[in-house]
Amino acid sequence: MSETINQLLFGWYPYLCIAVFLGGSLLRFDREQYTWRSGSSQLLRRKQLTWGSNLFHVGILIIFLGHFVGLLTPIAVFDFLGMGHGVKQMMAIVIGGIAGIACLVGITLLVHRRLFDARIRNTSSFGDIAVLLLLYVQLLLGLATIPVSLQHLDGGEMLKFMTWAQGIVTLQPGVASLVADVNPIFKLHLFLGMTIFLVFPFTRLVHVWSAPIWYLGRRGYQVVRTRSRLGRPPRVTRRSRRAAPCRRNNSHGLCVPCASVDSPARDGERERRGDFA
C-alpha cells in the first residue's frame, strides 16, 4: 500500500500538476485575459505593503531560482565545475535559509494585512487568501527542512531529489522509489510544492508569467505638457483675428475670430439686439 501511495504522489501526481500548470495557464490567458492580474490592494492600504511585498518577492525569487538551478542542473555540470555535493548542500542551507527568513517576514506582514484589515479582507476572494496561506505553510515546511538537512551534510539526500526531479522532467520510469525513504517533512514539502503548481492557473499567481523584465532594457521617455495651456481653449486676440481668414458662419454675420473679441461690428450688433439697454 505504501509503495502504491508513493508511486501515486511522486510518480504520477507530478505529471498531473505540470499538465494543469501549463495547459491551465494557456487557457486562462486565451479565454480570461481580464482576470490576468495581480489584484493589488495598495489603494486600500499601503501600510505594511512596501516592506512586506519587497521582502516576500525578493526572498521567493531567490528560493525559486535556487530550487530550479539546484534540482534541474545535471550532476555532470557540478562535477565539471568541481563543486561537491556537500558544498552545494551547505550553499543551499545558508542562501536558502537567509532568503527564507526574509520571505517569511514579508509574507507574515502580507497575511496580517490581508486578514486583519477589514476593507482588504472584504475585497479579497477565497483564492487570494487560500494561495497566500498555502505559500505560508510551504515556506514554513521549507525552513523546517534545514535542521534535517544539517544531518546530511554529505549531500546524499539532495542527490536523491536532483535525480528524482530530473527523472520526472525526462520521463524516466520508477523515479518515485528514489524518494520513498526520505524524511516525511521532505515529502510534505514536495507534495505541497507540486500542489502550488496545480492551483497556479486558478489564482492570482498567473501574474508571474507577465513579470515586466523587459523594462530593464526599455528606453526611457518623458511626456512633457505645458501646464498653463492644459485644458484651456486657445485665446483669440485682435492680432490673431487679423491674421485669420474671415468667414461669416454664425447667425450675426460675424466670423468666429471677430465674434470672440470686442469689435465695433460686434458692439453694433449687440446694440441692435438691445444688450446695452
C-alpha positions in Angstrom: 0.0 0.0 0.0 2.8 2.4 0.9 4.6 1.8 -2.4 1.4 2.4 -4.3 0.8 5.7 -2.5 4.4 6.7 -3.0 4.1 6.0 -6.7 0.8 8.0 -7.0 2.2 11.0 -5.1 5.7 11.2 -6.6 5.4 9.2 -9.8 2.1 10.2 -11.4 1.0 13.3 -9.4 3.9 15.5 -10.7 2.7 15.0 -14.3 -0.8 16.0 -13.4 0.4 19.2 -11.8 2.7 20.0 -14.8 -0.2 19.4 -17.3 -2.6 21.6 -15.4 0.1 24.2 -14.7 0.9 24.7 -18.4 -2.4 23.9 -20.0 -4.5 25.9 -17.5 -2.2 28.9 -17.8 -2.5 28.9 -21.6 -6.3 28.5 -21.5 -6.8 31.3 -18.9 -4.6 33.7 -20.9 -6.6 32.8 -24.0 -10.1 33.0 -22.5 -10.0 35.1 -19.3 -7.5 37.9 -20.0 -9.4 40.4 -17.9 -8.7 38.2 -14.8 -5.0 38.0 -15.6 -3.8 40.4 -12.9 -2.1 40.5 -9.5 -5.1 42.2 -7.9 -3.1 44.7 -5.8 -4.8 46.2 -2.8 -2.3 49.1 -2.5 -5.1 51.7 -2.9 -6.9 50.3 0.1 -4.0 50.4 2.5 -0.3 51.0 1.8 0.9 50.3 5.3 2.9 47.1 5.6 2.7 46.6 1.8 6.1 48.1 0.9 8.2 46.1 3.3 6.0 43.0 3.1 5.9 42.9 -0.7 9.5 43.6 -1.3 10.8 41.1 1.3 8.4 38.5 0.1 9.2 38.9 -3.6 13.0 39.1 -3.3 13.0 36.1 -0.9 10.8 33.9 -3.0 12.6 34.7 -6.3 15.9 33.6 -4.7 14.3 30.5 -3.3 12.7 29.6 -6.7 15.9 30.2 -8.7 17.8 28.1 -6.1 15.4 25.2 -6.4 15.2 25.5 -10.2 19.0 25.5 -10.7 19.8 23.2 -7.8 17.3 20.4 -8.9 17.4 20.6 -12.6 21.1 21.3 -13.4 22.7 18.0 -14.5 25.0 16.5 -11.9 27.8 16.3 -14.5 27.8 20.1 -14.6 28.6 20.4 -10.9 31.2 17.7 -11.3 32.8 19.6 -14.2 32.8 22.8 -12.1 34.5 20.9 -9.2 31.6 21.6 -6.8 31.0 18.7 -4.5 27.6 17.7 -3.2 28.5 18.7 0.4 29.4 22.3 -0.8 26.2 22.5 -2.7 24.2 21.3 0.3 25.8 23.9 2.5 25.2 26.7 0.0 21.5 25.7 -0.2 21.2 25.8 3.6 22.8 29.2 4.0 21.4 31.0 1.0 18.1 29.3 1.2 17.8 30.0 4.9 18.6 33.7 4.6 16.1 34.1 1.7 13.6 32.0 3.5 13.7 34.2 6.6 13.3 37.4 4.5 10.4 35.8 2.7 8.8 34.7 6.0 8.9 38.2 7.4 7.4 39.6 4.2 4.6 37.1 3.9 3.8 37.4 7.6 3.2 41.1 7.0 1.1 40.4 4.0 -1.0 37.8 5.8 -1.6 40.0 8.7 -2.6 42.9 6.4 -4.9 40.6 4.3 -6.7 39.0 7.3 -6.9 41.8 9.9 -7.7 44.8 7.7 -11.5 44.8 7.3 -11.5 46.6 3.9 -8.8 44.3 2.4 -10.4 41.2 3.8 -13.8 42.1 2.4 -12.4 42.7 -1.1 -10.3 39.5 -1.1 -11.6 36.4 -2.7 -11.2 32.9 -1.3 -8.4 32.2 -3.8 -6.5 35.3 -2.7 -6.4 34.2 1.0 -6.0 30.5 0.2 -3.0 30.8 -2.0 -1.3 33.2 0.5 -1.8 30.7 3.3 -0.6 27.9 1.0 2.6 29.7 0.3 3.0 30.5 4.0 2.7 26.8 5.0 5.1 25.8 2.2 7.6 28.3 3.4 7.4 27.0 7.0 7.9 23.5 5.7 10.9 24.6 3.7 12.5 26.2 6.7 11.7 23.2 8.8 13.8 21.0 6.4 17.0 22.9 7.3 17.6 21.1 10.7 17.1 17.8 8.9 19.5 18.8 6.1 22.1 19.6 8.6 22.2 15.9 9.5 23.1 15.1 5.9 25.9 17.5 5.0 27.4 15.0 2.6 24.7 15.9 0.1 23.3 12.4 -0.2 19.7 13.5 0.3 20.0 16.4 -2.1 21.4 14.0 -4.7 18.2 11.9 -4.4 16.0 14.9 -5.0 18.1 16.0 -8.0 17.9 12.6 -9.6 14.1 12.4 -8.9 13.4 15.9 -10.4 15.5 15.3 -13.5 13.9 11.9 -13.9 10.4 13.5 -13.8 11.4 16.1 -16.4 13.0 13.5 -18.7 10.1 11.0 -18.3 12.2 8.3 -16.6 10.1 5.4 -15.1 10.5 4.3 -11.5 11.9 7.6 -10.1 9.3 7.7 -7.3 11.3 5.0 -5.5 14.2 7.4 -5.1 12.3 9.5 -2.5 10.5 6.6 -0.8 12.7 6.5 2.3 13.4 10.3 2.8 12.2 12.2 5.8 8.4 12.8 5.8 8.9 16.5 6.1 10.7 16.5 2.7 7.7 14.5 1.3 5.3 17.1 2.6 7.4 19.9 1.2 7.5 18.2 -2.2 3.8 17.4 -2.3 2.7 20.9 -1.3 5.1 22.4 -3.8 3.6 20.4 -6.6 0.1 21.4 -5.4 1.0 25.0 -5.7 1.8 24.3 -9.4 -1.6 22.6 -9.7 -3.6 25.5 -8.4 -1.4 28.1 -10.1 -3.7 28.8 -13.1 -6.7 29.4 -11.0 -5.2 32.1 -8.7 -3.5 35.5 -8.9 -0.2 33.7 -9.2 -0.6 33.8 -13.0 0.8 37.4 -13.0 4.2 35.6 -12.6 4.1 34.9 -16.4 3.8 38.7 -17.0 6.7 39.8 -15.0 7.9 43.1 -16.7 11.6 42.0 -17.1 11.7 43.8 -20.4 11.5 47.1 -18.6 15.2 46.7 -17.8 16.2 47.2 -21.4 13.5 49.7 -22.4 14.5 53.2 -23.5 13.2 55.9 -21.1 10.9 58.6 -22.3 9.1 61.6 -20.7 5.9 63.2 -21.6 6.0 67.0 -21.2 2.9 69.2 -21.2 2.5 72.9 -21.0 0.8 73.4 -17.6 -0.7 76.9 -18.4 -2.4 75.6 -21.5 -3.6 72.3 -20.2 -7.4 72.0 -20.6 -7.9 75.6 -21.8 -9.2 76.7 -25.3 -6.8 78.8 -27.4 -7.2 82.5 -26.7 -8.2 84.7 -29.6 -6.7 88.2 -29.7 -7.0 91.1 -32.2 -3.7 90.1 -33.7 -4.9 86.5 -34.3 -8.3 87.9 -35.6 -6.5 90.0 -38.2 -4.3 87.0 -39.2 -7.3 84.6 -39.5 -9.4 84.5 -42.7 -12.8 86.0 -42.2 -15.6 83.5 -42.9 -19.1 84.5 -42.0 -20.5 81.4 -40.4 -22.6 82.5 -37.5 -26.1 83.9 -37.1 -24.9 87.5 -36.7 -22.8 87.6 -39.9 -19.5 87.7 -38.0 -16.6 85.3 -38.4 -15.6 83.2 -35.4 -12.5 85.3 -34.5 -14.4 88.6 -34.8 -17.3 87.3 -32.7 -14.9 86.2 -29.9 -13.3 89.7 -29.3 -14.7 93.1 -28.7 -15.1 95.0 -32.0 -17.2 97.8 -33.4 -19.2 95.3 -35.5 -19.9 93.2 -32.5 -20.9 96.3 -30.4 -23.3 97.4 -33.1 -24.9 94.1 -33.3 -25.3 93.9 -29.5 -26.8 97.4 -29.6 -29.4 96.4 -32.2 -30.3 93.4 -30.0 -30.8 95.7 -27.0 -28.0 94.3 -24.9 -27.0 97.8 -23.8 -30.4 98.9 -22.7 
